[in-house]
Amino acid sequence: MTAPKPSSFHQRLIHALRGWRRRVVNSRRTHADSRQLASMSDHDLRDLGIGRSEVPELLDRHRH
């Protein structure tokens, strides 16, 4: 006897849950990056080649 094939609903549900999980992981990573960059001094940021005013744009660019 073989196992029943997953239904279309089941496949869509799994796909939706994986997408939700991916968005949660990315959001947490973005928040962690934001906190770390915010805690850096202006000197440290300049060593990386970015200014404090550029941080939000960099985070938005790498979010998508």
C-alpha positions as CSV (number, residue, x, y, z in Angstrom):
1,M,0.0,0.0,0.0
2,T,1.4,3.4,-0.9
3,A,0.9,6.7,1.0
4,P,-1.6,9.1,-0.4
5,K,-0.3,12.0,-2.5
6,P,-0.4,15.3,-0.8
7,S,-3.3,17.4,-1.8
8,S,-3.0,20.7,-3.6
9,F,-4.2,22.4,-0.4
10,H,-1.5,20.6,1.5
11,Q,1.2,21.7,-1.0
12,R,-0.1,25.4,-0.9
13,L,-0.1,25.3,2.9
14,I,3.5,24.0,3.1
15,H,4.6,26.6,0.6
16,A,2.9,29.4,2.5
17,L,4.5,28.2,5.8
18,R,7.9,28.1,4.2
19,G,7.4,31.6,2.9
20,W,6.3,32.8,6.3
21,R,9.4,31.2,7.9
22,R,11.7,32.7,5.3
23,R,10.2,36.2,6.0
24,V,10.6,35.8,9.8
25,V,14.2,34.7,9.4
26,N,15.0,37.6,7.1
27,S,13.3,40.0,9.4
28,R,15.2,38.8,12.4
29,R,18.5,39.0,10.5
30,T,17.7,42.6,9.4
31,H,16.9,43.6,12.9
32,A,20.2,42.0,14.2
33,D,22.2,43.8,11.5
34,S,20.5,47.1,12.3
35,R,21.3,46.7,16.0
36,Q,24.9,45.8,15.3
37,L,25.4,48.7,12.9
38,A,23.7,51.2,15.3
39,S,26.1,50.1,18.0
40,M,29.1,50.8,15.9
41,S,31.0,54.1,16.3
42,D,31.1,56.6,13.4
43,H,34.8,55.8,13.1
44,D,34.1,52.0,12.7
45,L,31.4,52.7,10.1
46,R,33.9,54.9,8.2
47,D,36.4,52.0,8.3
48,L,33.7,50.0,6.5
49,G,33.3,52.7,3.9
50,I,29.8,53.8,5.0
51,G,28.3,56.7,6.8
52,R,25.7,56.4,9.5
53,S,23.1,58.0,7.2
54,E,23.7,55.2,4.6
55,V,22.8,52.4,7.0
56,P,19.0,52.4,6.4
57,E,19.5,52.3,2.7
58,L,21.9,49.5,2.9
59,L,19.6,47.4,5.1
60,D,16.7,48.1,2.7
61,R,18.7,47.1,-0.4
62,H,19.8,43.8,1.1
63,R,16.4,43.0,2.5
64,H,14.9,42.2,-0.9
